[in-house]
Amino acid sequence: MHSIHRLVIVTMIALGAAQSAAAAQPDTATKGLGAGIILGEPTGLSLKGWIDRDSAVDAAAAWAFSGNSSFQIHADYLKHVFGIINTGDIGGRLPFYYGVGGRVKFHDERNGEANTLVGVRIPFGLTYLPDNEPFDLFFEIVPVLDATPSTDLRLNAAIGGRYYF
């Protein structure tokens, strides 16, 4: 249980640092703290804070529905690669992103026992950043390697959006 507390503390520190660093960025689409929703596996609330023009930290507090319903939190460090996809007439930017993070899934019932799962996330996705607008839209696919109480590989996928303050 101590590893869960450490993960929560590290997540809060990382989001606070990301928000502070992001506040100094001049680009509307890559500054501030964004709050919104994530839909899919998992479904819930999503936050994202930009560290610099290419890096961000995201997190979610959400329900995971695979197997049985369980509450989970996760946080990821993300790198964005701009210029791969041209948005043409619709404008804005559509960077590819990848990263690494952690997940804690509470009270996941397996074999009649309630377990807390702790694992590593490796997100890959696309995020749409419209020109001069304070929101984003995203799609991601995330392999998750649960490390405790047993090793298991799962795949999550979600869409979502955030408004930046």
Backbone as numpy.savetxt, mean C-alpha at the origin, in Angstrom:
# Nx Ny Nz CAx CAy CAz Cx Cy Cz
3.72 -11.86 19.50 2.90 -10.66 19.50 3.76 -9.41 19.50
5.00 -9.51 20.02 5.88 -8.35 20.05 6.23 -7.89 18.65
6.33 -8.82 17.69 6.66 -8.42 16.32 5.52 -7.60 15.71
4.29 -7.85 16.10 3.15 -7.07 15.62 3.26 -5.64 16.13
3.56 -5.48 17.40 3.70 -4.14 17.97 4.82 -3.39 17.28
5.95 -4.06 17.02 7.07 -3.40 16.33 6.66 -2.97 14.94
5.95 -3.82 14.21 5.51 -3.49 12.85 4.58 -2.28 12.86
3.66 -2.22 13.82 2.74 -1.08 13.91 3.53 0.20 14.20
4.49 0.14 15.12 5.28 1.32 15.46 6.12 1.77 14.27
6.78 0.83 13.58 7.58 1.18 12.40 6.71 1.78 11.31
5.51 1.25 11.10 4.59 1.78 10.10 4.21 3.22 10.42
3.88 3.50 11.67 3.49 4.85 12.06 4.65 5.84 11.88
5.86 5.43 12.25 7.03 6.28 12.09 7.28 6.55 10.61
7.19 5.50 9.77 7.43 5.66 8.34 6.41 6.59 7.70
5.15 6.46 8.08 4.12 7.34 7.51 4.32 8.78 7.97
4.71 8.98 9.21 4.99 10.34 9.69 6.15 10.96 8.96
7.21 10.18 8.74 8.37 10.69 8.00 8.01 10.98 6.56
7.21 10.12 5.95 6.80 10.32 4.56 5.96 11.58 4.43
5.07 11.81 5.38 4.23 13.02 5.33 5.08 14.27 5.47
6.05 14.27 6.38 6.92 15.43 6.57 7.75 15.71 5.34
8.34 14.65 4.76 9.17 14.83 3.58 8.32 15.23 2.38
7.12 14.67 2.27 6.28 14.96 1.11 5.76 16.38 1.12
5.60 16.97 2.27 5.08 18.33 2.34 5.98 19.34 1.64
7.26 19.00 1.46 8.20 19.92 0.81 8.22 19.76 -0.71
7.50 18.82 -1.26 7.53 18.56 -2.71 6.58 19.51 -3.44
7.03 20.13 -4.56 6.21 21.10 -5.26 5.17 20.51 -6.20
5.30 19.29 -6.64 4.43 18.67 -7.62 3.11 18.26 -6.96
1.96 18.74 -7.47 0.65 18.47 -6.87 0.38 16.99 -6.71
0.70 16.20 -7.73 0.36 14.78 -7.71 1.28 13.95 -6.81
2.43 14.49 -6.42 3.36 13.71 -5.61 3.76 14.46 -4.34
2.77 15.03 -3.67 3.05 15.67 -2.40 1.91 15.44 -1.43
2.18 15.67 -0.17 1.15 15.54 0.84 0.86 14.11 1.21
-0.12 13.97 2.05 -0.58 12.66 2.49 -1.91 12.39 1.81
-2.01 11.26 1.14 -3.24 10.87 0.49 -4.01 9.85 1.31
-5.32 10.01 1.38 -6.18 9.07 2.09 -7.30 8.67 1.16
-7.65 7.39 1.18 -8.71 6.92 0.31 -9.08 5.48 0.60
-9.47 4.77 -0.46 -9.93 3.39 -0.30 -9.12 2.45 -1.18
-9.09 1.20 -0.75 -8.53 0.11 -1.52 -9.63 -0.94 -1.61
-9.88 -1.45 -2.82 -10.95 -2.42 -3.07 -10.37 -3.67 -3.70
-10.74 -4.81 -3.19 -10.25 -6.08 -3.72 -9.82 -6.96 -2.56
-8.63 -7.48 -2.66 -8.05 -8.29 -1.59 -6.78 -7.61 -1.14
-6.84 -6.77 -0.12 -7.89 -6.49 0.85 -8.77 -5.31 0.45
-9.82 -5.03 1.25 -10.73 -3.90 1.05 -10.78 -3.08 2.34
-10.51 -1.76 2.19 -10.53 -0.92 3.38 -10.01 0.48 3.11
-9.33 1.05 4.10 -8.79 2.40 4.02 -7.33 2.36 3.60
-6.93 3.33 2.76 -5.56 3.37 2.23 -4.95 4.75 2.48
-3.67 4.78 2.82 -2.91 6.01 2.98 -1.66 5.93 2.12
-1.19 7.09 1.64 0.07 7.13 0.91 0.73 8.47 1.16
2.00 8.43 1.47 2.80 9.64 1.67 4.03 9.58 0.80
4.27 10.64 0.04 5.43 10.71 -0.85 6.66 11.14 -0.06
7.77 10.45 -0.27 9.04 10.78 0.35 9.80 11.76 -0.54
9.81 11.47 -1.84 10.38 12.36 -2.85 9.63 12.10 -4.15
10.12 12.61 -5.27 9.39 12.49 -6.53 9.14 11.05 -6.98
10.02 10.12 -6.61 9.91 8.74 -7.07 9.57 7.72 -5.98
9.64 8.12 -4.72 9.47 7.17 -3.61 8.30 7.56 -2.73
7.64 6.54 -2.20 6.50 6.77 -1.31 6.37 5.62 -0.33
5.59 5.86 0.72 5.21 4.83 1.67 3.69 4.76 1.64
3.15 3.53 1.50 1.70 3.39 1.58 1.35 2.43 2.69
0.11 2.49 3.13 -0.37 1.62 4.20 -1.87 1.44 4.04
-2.39 0.37 4.63 -3.83 0.14 4.62 -4.25 -0.57 5.89
-5.46 -0.29 6.30 -6.16 -1.01 7.36 -7.41 -1.54 6.67
-7.50 -2.86 6.54 -8.50 -3.40 5.64 -8.94 -4.81 6.06
-10.02 -5.25 5.41 -10.50 -6.62 5.59 -10.01 -7.47 4.44
-9.47 -8.63 4.78 -9.06 -9.61 3.78 -10.14 -10.69 3.74
-10.57 -11.04 2.55 -11.69 -11.97 2.42 -11.29 -13.35 1.94
-10.02 -13.56 1.57 -9.61 -14.88 1.10 -9.62 -15.85 2.29
-10.14 -17.04 2.06 -10.28 -18.01 3.14 -11.44 -17.62 4.03
-11.18 -16.82 5.04 -12.23 -16.29 5.91 -11.94 -14.81 6.14
-12.91 -14.08 6.62 -12.73 -12.64 6.82 -11.79 -12.38 7.98
-10.78 -11.55 7.73 -9.81 -11.20 8.76 -9.38 -9.75 8.56
-9.16 -9.05 9.66 -8.65 -7.68 9.59 -7.15 -7.74 9.37
-6.63 -6.85 8.52 -5.20 -6.80 8.31 -4.72 -5.37 8.19
-3.45 -5.17 8.51 -2.77 -3.91 8.24 -1.53 -4.24 7.42
-1.18 -3.32 6.54 0.06 -3.49 5.80 0.68 -2.14 5.50
1.97 -2.15 5.24 2.70 -0.94 4.86 3.79 -1.34 3.88
4.03 -0.49 2.87 5.02 -0.78 1.83 5.86 0.45 1.53
7.10 0.23 1.17 7.95 1.26 0.59 7.87 1.06 -0.92
7.56 2.12 -1.68 7.35 2.02 -3.13 8.31 2.90 -3.91
8.81 2.38 -5.03 9.58 3.16 -6.01 8.73 3.27 -7.27
8.65 4.48 -7.83 7.86 4.74 -9.03 8.78 4.98 -10.22
8.42 4.40 -11.36 9.19 4.57 -12.59 8.30 5.33 -13.57
8.65 6.59 -13.82 7.87 7.46 -14.71 8.37 7.32 -16.14
7.50 7.61 -17.12 7.89 7.67 -18.53 7.80 6.37 -19.30
7.42 5.27 -18.68 7.29 4.00 -19.40 6.02 4.00 -20.24
4.92 4.50 -19.67 3.62 4.50 -20.35 3.23 5.94 -20.65
2.93 6.22 -21.92 2.49 7.54 -22.36 0.97 7.61 -22.22
0.47 8.62 -21.51 -0.97 8.75 -21.30 -1.68 9.45 -22.45
-0.93 9.99 -23.41 -1.52 10.59 -24.60 -2.48 11.72 -24.30
-3.66 11.66 -24.91 -4.65 12.73 -24.81 -5.29 12.88 -23.43
-5.26 11.82 -22.62 -5.91 11.94 -21.31 -5.07 12.75 -20.33
-3.79 12.95 -20.63 -2.93 13.76 -19.77 -2.54 13.03 -18.51
-1.82 13.72 -17.66 -1.36 13.12 -16.42 -0.19 12.18 -16.64
0.13 11.43 -15.60 1.22 10.47 -15.66 0.74 9.12 -15.15
1.36 8.06 -15.64 0.99 6.70 -15.27 2.25 5.90 -14.94
2.85 6.15 -13.77 4.06 5.41 -13.45 3.77 3.98 -12.99
4.71 3.11 -13.31 4.76 1.75 -12.78 5.42 1.84 -11.41
4.96 1.05 -10.45 5.65 1.04 -9.16 5.87 -0.39 -8.67
6.87 -0.50 -7.82 7.21 -1.77 -7.19 7.74 -1.47 -5.80
7.74 -2.45 -4.94 8.23 -2.18 -3.60 8.30 -3.41 -2.73
8.44 -3.16 -1.45 8.50 -4.23 -0.45 7.86 -3.70 0.82
7.22 -4.58 1.55 6.56 -4.16 2.79 6.21 -5.34 3.66
5.38 -5.07 4.66 4.96 -6.10 5.59 3.47 -6.10 5.79
2.98 -7.25 6.24 1.54 -7.40 6.50 1.34 -8.17 7.79
0.35 -7.74 8.55 -0.12 -8.50 9.71 -1.60 -8.74 9.51
-1.99 -10.00 9.49 -3.38 -10.40 9.31 -3.84 -11.04 10.62
-4.81 -10.41 11.27 -5.25 -10.83 12.59 -6.35 -11.87 12.52
-6.28 -12.85 13.41 -7.33 -13.84 13.61 -7.71 -14.56 12.32
-6.72 -15.06 11.62 -6.97 -15.89 10.44 -7.14 -17.32 10.93
-8.30 -17.92 10.66 -8.58 -19.24 11.18 -8.09 -20.31 10.21
-7.19 -21.15 10.69 -6.68 -22.27 9.89 -6.70 -23.52 10.75
-7.21 -24.59 10.20 -7.26 -25.88 10.91 -7.93 -25.75 12.27
-8.98 -24.91 12.36 -9.72 -24.75 13.60 -9.04 -23.87 14.63
-7.86 -23.30 14.29 -7.15 -22.42 15.23 -7.11 -21.00 14.70
-7.20 -20.03 15.61 -7.06 -18.63 15.23 -5.59 -18.26 15.29
-5.06 -17.76 14.19 -3.65 -17.39 14.09 -3.51 -15.94 13.65
-2.43 -15.31 14.04 -2.05 -14.02 13.49 -0.93 -14.29 12.51
-1.14 -13.88 11.25 -0.16 -14.11 10.20 0.70 -12.87 10.04
2.00 -13.05 9.91 2.93 -11.97 9.64 3.69 -12.35 8.38
3.72 -11.43 7.41 4.36 -11.76 6.15 4.97 -10.58 5.43
5.61 -10.89 4.32 6.28 -9.90 3.47 5.44 -9.69 2.22
5.23 -8.43 1.84 4.50 -8.06 0.62 5.49 -7.55 -0.42
5.25 -7.88 -1.70 6.05 -7.36 -2.81 5.09 -6.81 -3.86
4.67 -5.53 -3.68 3.66 -4.96 -4.59 4.24 -4.52 -5.94
3.42 -4.71 -6.99 3.69 -4.22 -8.34 2.41 -3.55 -8.80
2.50 -2.36 -9.40 1.26 -1.73 -9.82 1.46 -0.54 -10.72
0.33 0.08 -11.05 0.28 1.30 -11.83 -0.54 2.31 -11.05
-0.12 3.57 -11.09 -0.90 4.62 -10.45 -1.09 5.76 -11.44
-2.31 6.23 -11.57 -2.61 7.35 -12.46 -2.59 8.63 -11.65
-1.76 9.58 -12.07 -1.62 10.88 -11.41 -2.05 11.95 -12.39
-3.28 12.47 -12.29 -3.74 13.50 -13.23 -2.96 14.80 -13.03
-2.84 15.57 -14.10 -2.14 16.86 -14.03 -2.87 17.81 -13.10
-2.15 18.42 -12.19 -2.65 19.49 -11.31 -3.91 19.14 -10.52
-4.09 17.87 -10.19 -5.23 17.43 -9.39 -4.72 16.68 -8.17
-5.34 16.85 -7.01 -4.83 16.23 -5.78 -5.37 14.82 -5.50
-5.40 13.95 -6.51 -5.83 12.57 -6.26 -5.04 11.62 -7.15
-5.11 10.34 -6.82 -4.53 9.31 -7.67 -5.49 8.12 -7.74
-5.30 7.29 -8.74 -6.01 6.02 -8.89 -4.94 4.96 -9.08
-5.14 3.77 -8.52 -4.11 2.75 -8.64 -4.69 1.36 -8.82
-3.85 0.48 -9.37 -4.12 -0.95 -9.51 -2.84 -1.66 -9.11
-2.96 -2.71 -8.29 -1.76 -3.44 -7.89 -2.01 -4.93 -7.75
-0.93 -5.67 -7.97 -0.88 -7.11 -7.74 0.25 -7.32 -6.74
-0.03 -8.11 -5.68 0.92 -8.22 -4.58 1.10 -9.68 -4.15
2.24 -10.29 -4.50 2.56 -11.57 -3.86 2.84 -11.32 -2.37
2.31 -12.19 -1.52 2.50 -12.08 -0.06 3.06 -13.41 0.43
4.21 -13.35 1.08 4.81 -14.54 1.68 4.63 -14.45 3.19
3.68 -15.24 3.71 3.48 -15.28 5.16 4.61 -16.09 5.77
5.20 -15.56 6.84 6.33 -16.22 7.47 5.96 -16.90 8.79
4.93 -16.39 9.47 4.50 -17.01 10.72 2.99 -17.10 10.74
2.36 -18.03 11.33 2.95 -19.13 12.07 3.51 -20.23 11.17
3.17 -20.20 9.88 3.75 -21.14 8.91 3.99 -20.38 7.61
4.80 -20.95 6.76 5.12 -20.30 5.49 4.05 -20.62 4.45
3.56 -19.56 3.81 2.51 -19.73 2.80 2.61 -18.57 1.81
2.46 -18.83 0.52 2.50 -17.80 -0.50 1.09 -17.55 -1.01
0.69 -16.26 -1.01 -0.64 -15.86 -1.49 -0.49 -14.74 -2.49
-1.55 -14.45 -3.23 -1.55 -13.35 -4.19 -2.73 -12.44 -3.89
-2.45 -11.15 -3.68 -3.49 -10.14 -3.48 -3.55 -9.26 -4.71
-4.72 -8.69 -4.99 -4.89 -7.73 -6.08 -5.96 -6.73 -5.66
-5.74 -5.46 -6.02 -6.69 -4.43 -5.59 -6.62 -3.21 -6.51
-7.70 -2.42 -6.48 -7.74 -1.10 -7.12 -8.09 -0.11 -6.03
-7.85 1.17 -6.29 -8.22 2.16 -5.28 -7.91 3.56 -5.73
-8.13 4.48 -4.83 -7.86 5.88 -5.10 -7.68 6.63 -3.79
-6.95 7.76 -3.90 -6.69 8.58 -2.72 -6.80 10.06 -3.07
-7.22 10.86 -2.11 -7.23 12.31 -2.23 -6.08 12.84 -1.37
-5.29 13.78 -1.91 -4.12 14.33 -1.21 -4.44 15.65 -0.54
-4.04 15.76 0.71 -4.27 16.96 1.51 -3.04 17.85 1.51
